[in-house]
Amino acid sequence: MAANIDIAPTILEIACIKQQPSQLAGASLLPLAKGEKVDGWRSSLHYEYYWEFNFPHTSTTFAIRSDNFKLIQYHGIWDTGELYYLKNDPLENHNLIDDPNYLSGKMRVREALYSHREDDGEHSVPYTKKFSAGAVFRQKDRSEAAEFPDDWLRNGSEKDLTKFFVPEDKWMRRRNN
């Protein structure tokens, strides 16, 4: 799987520059373009964005894309996630995050995401130093705040109010028993 981070290393290799800068995270695509097998080439792409107080409505985001799935996890604002089965939905129109038929696929890509996060420096989230109120001003005549999704709204007596306490792998085991 190729990414934009592979462009600079590819150009440097084409230019016969052997010593690549250490800050480049990608790898040259040239061997793949030549049809060569590259051992250890990535099978997924990872994305991360960290909340900044100047942009308070943009939450910390972690995502992973494999050949079959794309999982996006937000931390903050509305902690809902997104899951797409790209073989059937390449335009990402149908969020399957709560579809029980895709629970095992979601668990697989989520585990791959967490594994990558561990390899890349634990499960820590950096933050920026707050030195003012941030960019909190909004134009009055622009769009209003979005409503919560209907399936989040409860009257307080529903049986699933504590559902989030149970990890999804336990749901999976219960469902299979």
N, C-alpha and C positions, 0 to 999 in steps of 0.2 A: 504494500500500500504506500503510495507516494504522497508527499505533503509539500507545502510551500517551504518548509524548513530545509528541503532537499535541493532547492534551486541554487543557492550560493555554493554549497559543496560541489554540485555538478559543474557549475561554471568554472570554479577553481580547478577542478580536475581536467576539464577541457583545455584550460589555459596552461596545463602542465605545472601547476603550482602544487608541489608535493606536501608542504607543511600547511595544514589547515588550521585556522585560528581555533583555539580551544573552546571559545564561546559558541561555536556553531553546533547546534544540537542535531542537525540532520546528517544525511549521508548522500554521497553522489549517486545519481540515478544512471550514470553512464554504463556501469556493468549490466544493469537490467535492460537498458536500451540496446545493448549489444547481444542480448539474449542469454547472458551468463547467469548461472544460478548463484545467488548470494545467500550464504548461510546466515541465519539469525536476522533476516530482514523482518521488519515489523509486520504484524498481522492486524494491528489496530492503530488508531490514532487517538490521542488524548488531548483534551482541551481544559484549560483552567483559567478562570478570571476571578480576581479577588475584589470584594466589595471595597469601595472607596467612599469616604465620607462626603466628598464633593459630588458624588453621584449616588445618593442614598436609595434610589429606586432600582438600582441594578445590583442584584444580590450576587454573592459568591457562587460561582458556577463551576462544576466539574462535569466533563462529558467524555464519553468513549464511543468510537465508531469502529465497528468491525465490518466484515463483508455482509453479515446478515442483519445486525442490529445497530441502533444508535440509542444510547441512554444519556439523558441529561439530568443532572441533579442540582437543584438550587438550594442554597442554605441562606435563609433569610426571607423576608417578605412573605411569600406564600411558598412554603417548602414542598410544593407539588413537584413532581418530576415528569419527564417525558420519555417514552419508549416507542421506537418505531421499528417495524420489521421491514427492512429496506427492500427485500426481494419482492414483496407484494405492494409496498407503499414507498416508492423512491422519492416522492414529493413530500413525504412526512405530513400527511393530512389526517391520519388516524392515530391518536395517542393511545397506546395499549398499556400504559403504566399500571392500570388496575384490572386489566383483563386476566382472569385466572388461567386462561389457556396459554398465556405467555409468561407465567410465573417462573418456570425453570429457565427460560432464556434470559429473563430479567436478572435472575439470581446469578447466572453465569457471567454476564457482562458487568454486573455490579461488582462481583468478586474480582474480575480482571481490573476494573477501575481502582478498587481498594488496593489490590496488589501493586499496581503501578504507583499509586500514591505512596505506599510504604517504601518502594524502591527509590522513589524520588525525594525522600526526606520526611518520612513519617506522615502522620495525619494532622499536621499543623497547618494553620491558616495564618499567614502574615497579615499584619494590619498597618495602616499608615498612622503617623502621629497626627493627632487632631490639634489644629492650631486656630480654628475659628468655627463658626456655626456650620460652615460648609455651604454648598450651592443649594440652598433650600427654597429660594424664591421661585415662584411659578406665575405664569400669566393667567389672569382671572378668566379670560375668554377662551382658554384652551380646554382640552379634554379634562373631564373630571376623573376622580379616582375610580378604578374598576371595582366592581362588586366581587364578593367572594363567589367561587363556583357553587352552584346549587347543591352538589353532592357533599359539600362541606357543612352546610347549614343544618343544625340540629335543634330540637326543642329540649333536649336534656334527658330523655328517657330511652333513647335508642340503645340496643344491645351492643352496638359496635363502638361505643364511646372510648373503650380502652383497647381497641384493636391495634393501635400503633405500638402498644407495649410488647406485642408478640412478633418476634422476627419472622420474616417471610419463609425462611427455611423450615421453621416449625409448622407453619401453615401447610407447607408442601408435605411434610411427613404426616400430618393429621389427615390431609386429603387422600394420601396414598394408603392409609390404614383402613 
